[in-house]
Amino acid sequence: MKKKINLWGERFKKKKYFLKWPDEMVVRFLAKNNGKRNQKVLDLGCGSGRHSELLIKQGYQVYGCDVSAAAIKMTIERIRMLNLKGKFEVSYFNSLPYENEFFDMIIAWHSIYYNNFETLLETINEISRVLKKNGLFLFSMISTGDFRETYGKTTDGITYVGRKNAYDHFGLTYCVINNENELKKLLKNRFKILSIGYNEMYFEKKQRTCHWIVIAQKS
């Protein structure tokens, strides 16, 4: 785990990992599911804070956490420079520092799949614990066909480690979800799936990214 955190820490020290704009899919989700002002929202795996900024500007009470201290520092500085307010801290995803049923909404965008499968399951349990009943959970997962599957090595068909030719994912651990049934098993008995979408794009011909996009509601 310490090695994993060090890898993320090194990534967030580089300027290219400061993402300025929110993802279009998150913007679309908020446009359709705009909650009441002052609802508590967790930006789980907040990275450089692009979605935290968006959420605060939309009137939410925003909390953010990330395994990388460098990422949290980046987010805090970003929010402060904009004269906005939020609460951010370093945390493992499978051991969140929040009370039971604390959040109205949780967004985990391109974040929780950076774990082995066992830790991913523990993370889903923690998300269920800290989310209120009927609360919304938006998240993404790597789908089969993604370059990280192609250039990763696996022993179980779900947990992968990036090889040297996996671009900037060398040495990182992540999960690849092969089909909708696997997605449903992840959330079984904890969440009702409201929608499953799919997004695919290319940065280069060999760098194809494929993601499941899931909106779920806590049962």
Secondary structure, DSSP 4 states (H G I P E B T S, - for coil): -HHHHHHHHHHHTSGGG---SPPHHHHHHHHHS---TT-EEEEET-TTSHHHHHHHHTT-EEEEEES-HHHHHHHHHHHHHTT---EEEE--TTS--S-TT-EEEEEE-S-TTSS-HHHHHHHHHHHHHHEEEEEEEEEEEEETT-HHHHTEEESSSSEEEE-TTSGGGTT-EEEEE-SHHHHHHHHTTTEEEEEEEEEEEEEETTEEEEEEEEEEEE-
